[in-house]
């Protein structure tokens, strides 16, 4: 990894959780690339035994992968650091909170232990759980240096979760794990999870090339290469998605005893017995790990719902949340390897009818959309052939049924007033049939309200939804690619406005829209003087938000005879911004370590059990005040880190 600040951030994260030795190993692997154990020991000046024990922990946590290479007729194992997995340590708190919301306290305890264990066999996890998952951590957790700020990493959210809350039963534990497996928050560990992706791709390409060349169907090497790349895309997509079968990682429950079968037959009819489906449970022999890619999909939906709430209000955002939650199981990752979202046949769509079947009944939609006010009937202009009282007569006096195009704007407005009456009729939903079947009328009315909220989302300038067809009261889809670009643009403009004010944002939008333009053109479009924008343009260029191209006027390039064109390179600007964010996060963590080191003796004293039992007796007023200052500063620094992490998610992962 070439980014210095990202490597520094990863080393600080590992140091905060796994200790100094693990941090040194990760740091040297990030700086020098893959290395064998002798070279790692040479660079960090440590005993091979300690390095091997450290690598065991890091491999268990999927922070380091390994690859065996044959050199001089002997196997040499190289180790490589997966920096993206190291960065995922920051998301522990958000992951635990999401699982607690969806699966309750059992789900939160399972995922928190999985995050600490790296991966675990289901049978071992259940056997070690005992009466609480706290026992599981103590029994199964690999030896590592004690964490120094795990509560800070998990944030205030995970601090609220009680890790010693007992699980109700083994069946409950297995049931929750099965649900998390089916939702793909947990996935089975495969062999390729333990090896570097580069080596896996090279091995796969070599095998495909040898296999296709052996068939003899490719006389030209170019055709062979194209076919290999085509099959590589398919295989890499399958490898990234994993086993997508409905009952992957599950097994059928053992056949019940004869007594249980007889009791069951007495309770159900013959027809029900024929329709009875097989019961499934989680396979206790599989090894599970946390699927961070699926959690990125969940975080992306949360950001979109938050953005929709700012734009359209809480009620519409609640409907949008239900829509995204319904299509969430069909998205396995934020950025698929083989992106076919533009293919109409493979688009993921959801109709209002399907959404209404699983819509949360506790969400209140009554009176959440205000109808446009009716215009007064008095003083309204009408055409010569318009009906003075259309409601009384029920028919128009225009026999042709054609609209008069010579009417002025006020006449057109009065026509829309009749449309408003039609909208009110849609809200009423067959009041005559309400007495006959009030439940059906209520469902139709609720579906109509859901549809109107979806229409608001589609008509917004941000295009949260896209109408695909009219089946089932309308089929809708989400264009995640365009929404991702939009969220990036919003974050970039926020940063530019904070650093360079409104003028910086204005100039950035002009250059982004017009393409390559010189300073004079920018000043003309922005209605400003060149002297006023020159400093801002230089600042944007220095920060990496803008790029500059030199175009010579003559064959012999000279500075005085050149056009200097400003333009916006999205990829370059995004990379520069992400690097700045990594640097800011690293500085926050370093400041936290510095503040902790200043108060090392006080913190050690406050962590003693006898002091915690009676703080007033053992701590002076000055020590209490200093402890409060430390807690406040630590919370502020970690809050800043988590806000910056949100920006990284939007700019890099969504």
Secondary structure, DSSP 8 states (H G I E B T S, - for coil): ---HHHHHHHHHHHHHHH-HHHHHHHHHHHHH-SB-HHHHHHHHT--HHHHHHHHHHHHHTTSEEEEEEEETTEEEEEEEE-HHHHHGGGGHHHHHHHHHHHHHHHHHHHHHHHHHHSEEEHHHHHHHHTTBHHHHHHHH-------SSHHHHHHHHHHHS-TT-B-S-HHHHHHHHHHHHHTTSEEE--GGGGS-HHHHHHHHHHHHHHHHHHHT---SHHHHHHHHHHHHHHHHHHHHH----TTTTEEE-----HHHHHHHHHHS-HHHHHH----EEE-TTSEEEE-HHHHHHHHHHHHHHHHHHHHH-HHHHHHHHHHHHHHGGG---SS-SS--TT-GGG---EEHHHHHHT--TTS--TT-S-------STT----TTS-TTHHHH-S-S-TT----TT--HHHHHHHHHHHHHHHHHHHH--GGGTTT-HHHHHHHHHHHHHHHHHHHHHHSTT---EEEE-TTS-EEE--HHHHHHHHHHHHHHHHHHHHHHHHHHHHHHHHHHH-SB-HHHHHHHHT--HHHHHHHHHHHHHHTS-EEEEEESSSS--GGGEEEEEE--HHHHHHHHHHHHHHHHHHHHHHHHHHHHHTHHHHHHHTSHHHHH-HHHHS-HHHHHHHHHHHHHHHHHHHHHHHHHHHHIIIII-
